[in-house]
Amino acid sequence: MTKQRAIVAMSGGVDSSVVAALLHTQGYDVVGITLQLYDHGAAIQKAKACCAGQDIQDAKNVAERIGFPHYVLDYESRFKQSVIDDFAESYLRGETPVPCIRCNQTVKFRDLLQTAKDLGGDFLATGHYVQRLENNGKAELHQGADAAKDQSYFLFTTTQEQLDFLRFPLGGNSKEQTRALAAQFGLSVAEKPDSQDICFVPTGHYSDLVQKLRPEAIVAGNIVHLDGRILGTHEGIIHYTVGQRKGLGISSPEPLYVIALKPETREVVVGGVEALGQNCVSVHSTNWLGDTPLDDTGLRVSVKVRSTKPPVPATVFAGDNNTARVILDEPQQGISPGQACVMYDETRVLGGGWIGRDRHEARGARG
């Protein structure tokens, strides 16, 4: 029988390198693909960022050591349009974007996945810490076995068709097990640090990038208390995010937090910590992987409203035009437009959507 061809998305890090080596030793016809996503020269200066110049070389070295073909594809224009430009526009809308989700949704699981099929691949494998489990012949997306490394939040936009073609060989591993495999395979990246930053923001200062891409976005406005008092001014809403406490540029006898951003009036709205609580979340552009369609009768789920927050119990109601309304059992703080609201049934990802801006209008609403 002809070997199954495994197309492996290789970022140059330890995880995807182990995936490629593991599949090769298991007898698959492995082809490694690394994406050049932004200016190569600038990338080399940022060694910790994924897909940087050094990372491309590291992926190439792994392929040469293990013995499988490796290609670098120029996806720079696609990445700029689908991820970087979207990132900047999201900040202008008063949102806090999650570019890693957009990258998975567009460049990786749309463009790269199609390339994998064009290359005759039987599946596309990545180093994500999630599990693809079969249940009655249907592929399901589940959290990674290692809760500390689980990346399911960042993959909620994965469609059923994509999931059928994807494989996640590290889903049952801990990071320590993956590094042990890298050492066993003799990979030079075995001790390589994990990427900590958004790959296309070399300084870690997101507002600097937005200002460079959209200089017209730096428009001054007022910092306004929930009670209507003007407390000060700011140099652009892109410097703020919902839940922020430090660096507000105002003095107050009580701790104040960013409650909302209003790009239409250029206002940063602040208030006390009690105003951060929110028990209803409106989401749009939903993606559903559940066995039965989401409807308006309400479905009990657990939801994550930020990648760093644990799942909490909630009820989700379907809305019109691919929207949904999520009613949290207990109010949660710091829910920010532009983040994802991901829904689970225990470990299984049922779907999710992007958090909208109608925070105050939605608060307290029920189905």
Secondary structure, 3 states (H helix, E strand, C coil): CCCCEEEEECCCCHHHHHHHHHHHHCCCEEEEEEEECCCHHHHHCCCCCCCCHHHHHHHHHHHHHHCCCEEEEECHHHHHHHHHHHHHHHHHCCCCCCHHHHHHHHHHHHHHHHHHHHCCCCEEECCCCEEEEEECCEEEEEECCCCCCCCHHHHCCCCHHHHHHEECCCCCCCHHHHHHHHHHCCCCCCCCCCCCCCCCCCCCCHHHHHHHHCHHHCCCEEEEECCCCEEEEECCHHHCCCCCCCCCCCCCCCCCEEEEEECCCCEEEEECHHHHCEEEEEEEEEEECCCCCCCCCCEEEEEECCCCCCCEEEEEEECCCCCEEEEEEEEECCCCCCCEEEEEECCEEEEEEEECCCHHHHCCCCC
